[in-house]
Amino acid sequence: MNREYHMDRDGAEEVTASGAPFAVDGDNPPANGAAAAFLADQRSRRRRSRRPDPTRRIAIERRGVIWVLCVWVTLAFLFFLWQAINYRGLVARLAEWQFGRFDNYWPSLTVLGLAAFFSLPIIIITLLVHRRRKGEELATHAQIVLNTARHLKQAFATLTLISTAAAILCIILLLTLPPTEGRPLPVAVGGAGSIDPGEGPRTLLGYVDLRSVARYDEDLLITGRTLYFAPVRASSDDRSIARYFVEVHYSPDGPQRFYPIMTGVLRHRGLPGEIASLYRGARFPVADDNYLLYRSGYQLRWRYYVLAAEFGIGGVLLGIVTLILRRRARVFAQQLAGEETRLAAP
C-alpha cells in the first residue's frame, strides 16, 4: 500500500492510502485505522523529542559549574602569582612571616596555598552541586568509569589553562619592563637628579658600601642563579635610608671579592623583596621606593624569560596529556553507547 503525505493551504494534513483521500486536522483523527495509528505514532515521537532529557540536562549543568570553577582557580592563581613576582600584597605579608618564623620563604607553596584557600568556597559549592545531581541520575558501573575519565580529563584541562595563562602573564609583565637600549644617563646619588631618575640605562655616581653586600639565590623549577647587591650612598659618611642599590660582581679568586657595576639598567622597586626583608632584619633601613641597577637588560629580564618558559613547557605537556585523555574518554563513550544499543536491541 502506497501512502503520500502533504500539506494543503489550510494547514490540514492530507493522507492518501490505496487511492482513498481523506483530510485530517490535529483535533479530529481519521477513521481509517492504519492512518490513525501512523499519525498517533508521529505525535508521540514529536512529544518525546520536545521532552528534555534529564541526563543531558544534568551533564550540561555540571559542565558549566566545573568550568566556572576552572576559571576561578585560574584567576586566583594568576593574581597571587603576580603578587609573588612583585613581592606585594598578601604574598609579601606571608613571606615576611615565613622569614621571621622559619628564616626561609617558599614562594611556590605560598601561591598554591593562597589560590587553593580562596578557591575553597567555590570548590565546596561545586561538590555540593555534584552530589545533588548525582542523586538525580542512575549511573551504571560503566557510566561511573566514564565519568571518572571525564573528570580526570577536566582536571588536566584546568592545569593546562592555569599554566598557559601564567606563561601569558609572564610575557605581559616582560613587555612592561623598562627599555634596555640607549645611552646611559648619569645619576648622582643624593643629588637633585636622584629624586626621580626614571628607569632604563643609567650610570650611578656615589659610594658603594661593600660592607653590606647581600646574596640573593633565585631558584626556579628548571634553573637558578645567584646575585649580589650592595647599597649606594652619596658618601661614606651618609647614614640615611638606603634607596639605591647596584648589582655586584663576585670574584672569589681576584684581589677584591666584590666589584660594583655602576652602569646598567635602572629598575624602580627592582630590589627583591626578600633582600629588602633581609636588610631590615639586620637593622639596615631600606626605602620602599628603592631603585636597583642591573648590570644588563638580560639580568633584568632573566626571571620573566625562565618563568614564561617553565609555564609554557608545562602548558604544552599538560595539553598533550589532556588531548590523550579526551580521546580515550571519547572512545570509551562510543564503546559504551554501542554496548547499550546492542543490549537494547531485541
NORFENWO-V662706 format. One line per field, one symbol per residue. ss: DSSP state (H for helix, E for strand, C for the rest). phi: phi as a letter, one per 20 degrees, with the letter a starting at -180 (. if undefined). A space follows every 50 residues. Layout:
ss=???
phi=???
This chain:
ss=CCEEEEECCCCCEEEEECCEEEEECCCCCCCCHHHHHHHHHHHHHHHHHH CCCHHHHHHHHHHHHHHHHHHHHHHHHHHHHHHHHHCCHHHHHHHHHHHH HHCCCCHHHHHHHHHHHHHHHHHHHHHHHHHHHHHHCCCCHHHHHHHHHH HHHHHHHHHHHHHHHHHHHHHHHHHCCCCCCCCCEEEECCCHHHCCCCCE EEEEECEECHHHCEEEEEECCCCEEEEEEEEEECCCCCCCCEEEEEEEEE CCCCCCCEEECCEEEEEECCCCHHHHHHHHHCCCCEEEEEEEEECCHHHH HHHHHHHHHHHHHHHHHHHHHHHHHHHHHHHHHHHHHHHHHHHHCC
phi=.ecccbdefeneedddclmdebdcdfedffefffffffffffffffffff ffeffffffffffffffffffffffffffffffffelcmfffffffffff edlbbdffffffffffffefgffffffffffffffecddeffffffffff fffffffffffffffffffffffffefffddpffefcefneffefcfmcp fbcecreeefecfddcedddfdaabccccbfdcfbfefcfffcdccfdee cfeefcfccfdecadecflefggffffffffeldfcffeecceefbffff eggfgfffffffffffffffffffffffffffffffffffffffff
